Amino acid sequence: MIFDSVKSMIAKQLKADESTITAETRLVEDLKADSANVMVMIMDLEDKFGIMVEDDQIMKMKTVGDVVKYIEDHQ
C-alpha cells in the first residue's frame, strides 16, 4: 500500500512516531519538515515509485495524503 510506504519513509526521515502519522498529518505544521526535508523526501519518493515530481507541485503537497494522492495519480 502506497500510504504505508510513504508514512514509513516520512517517519524515518523526520524522526517522527509512525503511529501518529495519518493522511491528514501536515508535513510542515505537524511534522516540522523544512524545505530541505521536503526535497530529500521528494527525491526518495521519486526513486522508490519511479515518478517525477514537478517543482510547482511540491508546494501543493501539504499533507501526507496529498503526497500519496500525487503518487497514485502519477504512477
C-alpha distances in whole Angstrom, upper triangle without the diagonal:
4,6,6,7,9,10,11,13,15,16,17,19,20,21,20,19,15,16,18,15,14,13,17,17,20,20,23,25,23,21,25,23,26,26,26,23,21,22,21,18,18,19,16,14,16,16,13,12,15,16,19,19,23,25,26,22,21,24,22,19,20,17,14,13,15,13,10,12,14,11,10,14,15,13
4,6,5,6,8,10,11,12,14,16,17,18,19,18,18,14,16,17,14,13,11,15,15,17,17,20,22,20,19,22,20,23,23,23,20,18,19,18,14,14,16,13,10,13,14,10,9,13,13,16,16,19,21,22,18,18,20,19,15,17,14,11,10,12,10,6,9,11,8,8,12,12,11
4,5,5,6,8,10,10,12,14,15,16,17,15,15,12,13,13,10,9,8,12,12,14,14,18,19,17,16,19,18,21,21,22,18,17,19,18,14,15,17,14,12,15,16,13,12,16,16,18,17,20,22,22,18,17,19,18,14,15,12,8,8,10,9,6,9,11,10,10,13,14,14
4,6,5,6,9,10,10,12,14,15,16,14,13,9,11,12,10,10,10,14,13,16,16,19,21,18,16,20,19,22,23,22,19,18,20,18,15,16,18,15,13,16,16,13,13,17,17,20,19,23,24,25,21,20,22,21,17,17,14,10,11,14,12,9,13,15,13,13,17,17,16
4,5,5,6,9,10,11,12,14,15,14,14,11,13,15,12,12,12,16,15,17,15,19,21,19,17,20,18,21,21,20,17,16,17,15,12,13,14,11,9,13,13,9,10,14,15,17,17,21,22,23,20,18,21,20,17,17,15,11,12,14,11,9,13,14,11,12,16,16,14
4,5,5,6,8,10,11,12,14,13,13,10,13,13,10,11,10,13,12,13,12,15,18,16,14,16,14,17,17,17,14,13,14,13,9,10,12,10,8,11,12,10,10,14,14,15,15,18,19,20,17,15,17,17,13,14,11,8,9,11,8,7,11,11,10,11,15,15,14
4,6,5,6,9,10,10,11,10,10,7,9,10,7,8,9,11,10,12,11,14,16,13,12,15,14,17,18,18,14,14,16,14,11,13,15,12,11,15,16,13,14,17,17,19,18,21,21,22,19,17,18,18,14,14,11,7,10,12,10,9,13,14,13,14,17,18,17
4,6,5,6,9,10,10,9,9,6,9,11,9,11,12,15,13,15,13,17,18,16,13,16,15,18,19,18,14,15,17,14,11,14,15,12,11,15,15,12,14,17,18,20,19,23,23,25,22,19,21,21,17,17,14,11,13,15,13,12,16,17,15,17,20,20,19
4,6,5,6,9,10,10,11,9,13,14,11,13,14,16,14,15,12,15,18,16,13,15,13,16,16,15,11,12,13,11,8,10,11,8,8,12,12,10,12,15,16,17,16,20,20,22,19,17,19,19,16,16,14,11,14,15,12,12,16,16,14,16,19,18,18
4,5,5,6,8,8,10,8,12,11,9,11,12,13,11,11,9,12,14,12,9,11,9,12,14,13,9,9,12,10,7,10,12,10,10,13,14,13,14,17,17,18,16,19,19,20,18,15,16,17,13,13,11,9,12,13,10,11,15,15,14,17,19,19,19
4,6,5,5,5,6,5,9,9,8,11,13,14,11,12,11,13,15,12,9,11,11,14,16,15,11,12,15,13,10,14,15,13,13,17,17,16,17,20,21,22,20,23,23,24,21,18,19,20,16,16,13,11,14,16,14,14,18,18,17,20,22,23,22
4,6,5,7,8,8,12,13,11,15,16,18,15,16,13,15,17,15,12,13,12,15,16,15,11,13,15,12,10,14,15,12,13,17,16,15,17,20,21,22,21,24,23,25,23,20,21,22,19,18,16,14,17,18,16,16,20,20,19,21,24,24,23
4,6,8,11,11,14,14,13,16,17,18,15,15,12,13,16,14,10,11,9,12,13,11,8,10,11,9,7,11,12,10,12,15,15,14,17,19,19,20,18,21,20,22,20,17,18,20,17,17,15,13,17,18,15,16,20,19,18,21,23,23,22
4,5,9,10,13,12,11,14,16,16,13,12,9,11,13,11,7,8,7,10,12,11,7,10,12,10,9,13,14,13,14,17,18,17,19,22,22,22,20,22,21,22,21,17,18,19,16,15,14,13,16,17,15,17,20,20,19,22,25,24,24
4,7,9,12,12,11,15,17,18,14,15,12,13,15,12,9,10,10,13,16,14,11,13,16,14,13,16,17,15,17,20,20,19,21,24,24,25,23,26,25,26,24,21,21,23,19,18,17,15,19,20,18,19,23,23,22,25,27,27,27
4,6,9,8,8,12,14,15,11,12,11,12,13,10,7,9,10,14,17,16,12,14,17,15,14,17,19,17,17,21,21,20,22,25,25,25,23,26,25,26,24,21,21,22,18,17,14,13,16,18,17,18,21,22,21,23,26,26,26
4,5,6,7,11,14,15,12,14,13,15,15,12,10,13,14,17,20,20,16,17,20,19,16,20,21,19,19,23,23,21,23,26,26,27,26,28,28,29,26,23,24,24,20,18,16,14,17,19,18,18,22,23,22,24,27,27,27
4,5,5,9,12,13,11,13,13,16,16,13,11,14,15,18,20,20,16,17,20,18,15,18,20,17,17,21,21,19,20,23,24,25,24,27,26,27,25,22,23,22,19,17,14,12,14,17,16,15,19,20,19,21,24,25,24
4,6,8,12,13,11,14,15,17,17,13,13,16,17,21,23,23,20,20,23,22,19,21,23,21,20,24,24,22,23,26,26,28,26,29,29,30,27,24,25,24,21,19,16,13,15,18,18,17,20,22,21,22,25,26,26
4,7,10,10,8,11,12,15,14,10,10,14,15,19,21,22,18,19,22,21,18,21,23,21,20,24,25,23,23,27,27,28,26,28,28,28,25,23,23,22,19,16,13,12,14,17,17,16,19,21,21,22,25,26,26
4,7,8,6,9,10,13,13,9,9,13,13,17,19,20,16,16,19,18,15,17,20,18,17,21,22,20,20,23,23,24,22,24,24,25,21,19,19,19,15,13,10,8,10,13,13,13,16,17,17,19,21,23,23
4,5,5,9,11,14,14,11,11,15,15,19,21,22,18,17,20,20,17,18,21,19,17,21,23,20,20,23,22,24,22,24,24,24,21,19,19,18,14,13,9,7,8,11,12,11,13,16,16,17,19,21,21
4,6,8,10,14,14,12,12,16,16,19,20,21,18,16,19,20,16,17,20,19,16,19,21,19,18,21,20,21,19,21,22,21,18,16,17,15,12,10,7,5,4,8,9,8,10,13,13,14,16,18,19
4,6,9,12,11,10,11,14,15,18,19,21,18,17,20,21,17,18,22,21,18,21,24,22,21,24,22,23,20,22,22,21,18,17,16,14,11,9,6,6,6,9,11,11,12,14,16,16,18,20,21
4,6,9,8,6,8,11,11,15,17,18,15,14,18,18,15,17,20,19,17,21,23,21,21,24,22,23,20,22,21,21,18,16,15,14,11,8,5,6,8,10,11,12,14,15,17,18,20,21,22
4,6,6,5,7,9,9,12,14,16,13,12,16,17,14,15,19,18,17,20,22,21,21,24,22,22,18,20,19,18,16,13,12,12,9,6,4,6,9,9,10,13,14,15,17,18,20,21,23
4,6,6,5,7,6,9,10,12,10,8,12,13,11,12,15,15,14,17,20,19,19,22,20,19,16,18,16,17,14,11,11,11,8,6,5,7,10,10,10,12,14,15,16,18,20,20,22
4,6,6,5,5,7,9,11,10,9,12,14,12,14,17,18,17,20,22,22,22,24,22,21,18,19,17,17,15,12,11,12,10,7,8,10,13,13,13,16,18,17,19,22,22,23,25
4,6,6,8,10,12,15,13,13,16,18,16,18,21,21,20,23,25,25,25,28,26,25,21,22,20,20,18,15,13,14,12,9,9,12,14,14,15,18,19,20,21,24,25,26,27
4,6,8,11,14,16,13,13,17,18,16,18,21,20,20,23,25,24,24,27,26,25,22,24,22,22,20,17,16,16,13,10,9,10,13,14,15,17,19,20,21,23,24,26,27
4,6,9,12,13,10,11,15,15,13,15,18,17,17,20,22,21,22,25,24,23,21,22,21,21,19,16,15,16,13,11,10,10,14,14,14,16,19,19,20,22,24,24,25
4,6,10,11,9,10,14,14,13,16,18,18,19,21,23,23,24,26,25,24,21,22,20,21,19,16,15,16,14,12,12,13,16,16,16,19,21,21,22,24,26,26,27
4,7,8,6,6,10,11,10,12,15,15,15,18,20,20,21,23,21,20,18,19,17,18,16,13,12,14,12,11,11,12,15,15,14,17,19,18,19,22,23,23,24
4,5,5,6,9,10,11,12,14,16,16,18,20,21,22,24,22,20,17,18,15,17,16,12,12,14,13,12,13,14,18,17,16,19,21,20,21,24,25,24,26
4,5,5,6,9,10,10,12,14,15,16,18,20,21,22,20,18,15,15,12,14,14,10,10,13,12,12,14,15,18,16,15,18,20,18,19,23,23,22,24
4,5,5,6,9,10,11,12,14,15,17,18,20,21,19,18,15,16,13,16,16,12,13,16,14,15,16,17,20,18,16,19,22,20,20,24,24,23,24
4,6,5,6,9,10,11,12,14,16,16,18,19,18,17,15,17,15,17,16,12,13,15,13,13,14,14,17,16,14,17,19,18,18,21,23,22,22
4,6,5,6,9,10,10,12,14,15,16,17,16,14,12,13,11,13,12,8,9,12,10,10,12,11,14,13,11,14,16,14,15,18,19,18,20
4,5,5,6,9,10,11,12,14,15,16,14,12,10,12,10,12,12,8,10,13,12,13,15,14,17,15,13,16,18,15,15,19,20,18,19
4,5,5,6,9,10,11,12,14,15,14,13,12,14,13,16,15,12,14,16,14,15,16,15,18,17,13,16,18,16,16,19,21,19,19
4,6,5,6,9,10,10,12,14,13,12,11,14,13,15,14,10,13,14,12,13,13,11,14,13,10,12,15,13,13,16,18,16,17
4,5,5,6,9,10,10,11,10,9,7,10,10,12,11,8,11,12,10,13,13,12,14,12,9,11,14,11,10,14,15,13,14
4,5,5,6,9,10,10,9,9,9,11,11,15,13,11,14,16,14,16,17,15,17,16,12,14,16,14,13,16,17,15,15
4,5,5,6,9,10,10,11,11,14,15,18,16,13,16,18,15,17,17,14,17,16,12,13,16,14,12,16,17,15,15
4,5,5,6,8,8,9,9,12,14,16,14,12,15,16,13,15,15,12,14,13,9,10,12,11,8,12,14,12,11
4,6,5,5,5,6,7,11,12,15,13,12,16,16,14,17,17,15,16,15,11,12,14,11,9,12,13,10,10
4,6,5,7,9,11,14,16,19,17,15,19,20,18,20,20,18,19,18,14,15,17,14,12,15,16,13,12
4,6,8,11,12,16,18,20,18,17,20,20,18,20,19,16,17,17,13,13,15,14,10,13,15,13,11
4,6,9,11,14,17,19,16,16,19,19,16,19,18,15,16,15,12,11,13,11,7,10,12,9,7
4,7,10,13,16,18,16,16,20,20,18,21,21,18,18,17,14,14,15,12,9,11,12,9,7
4,7,10,13,15,13,13,17,16,15,18,18,17,17,15,12,12,13,10,7,10,10,7,6
4,6,9,12,10,11,14,15,14,18,18,17,18,15,12,14,14,10,9,12,12,8,9
4,6,8,7,7,11,11,11,14,15,15,15,12,10,12,12,8,9,12,11,9,11
4,5,5,7,10,10,11,15,17,17,17,14,12,15,14,11,12,15,13,11,14
4,5,5,8,10,11,14,16,17,18,15,13,16,16,13,14,18,16,14,17
4,6,6,7,10,13,16,17,17,14,13,17,16,13,15,18,16,15,18
4,6,5,7,10,13,14,14,10,10,13,12,9,11,14,12,12,15
4,5,6,9,11,12,13,10,9,12,12,10,12,15,14,13,16
4,5,7,11,13,14,10,11,14,14,12,15,18,17,16,19
4,6,9,11,11,8,9,12,11,10,13,15,14,15,18
4,6,8,8,5,6,9,9,8,11,13,13,14,16
4,7,8,6,8,11,11,11,14,16,16,17,20
4,5,5,7,9,10,11,13,14,16,17,19
4,5,5,6,9,10,11,13,14,16,17
4,5,5,6,9,10,10,12,14,15
4,6,5,6,9,10,11,12,14
4,5,5,6,9,10,11,12
4,5,5,6,9,10,11
4,5,5,6,9,10
4,5,5,6,9
4,5,5,6
4,6,6
4,6
4
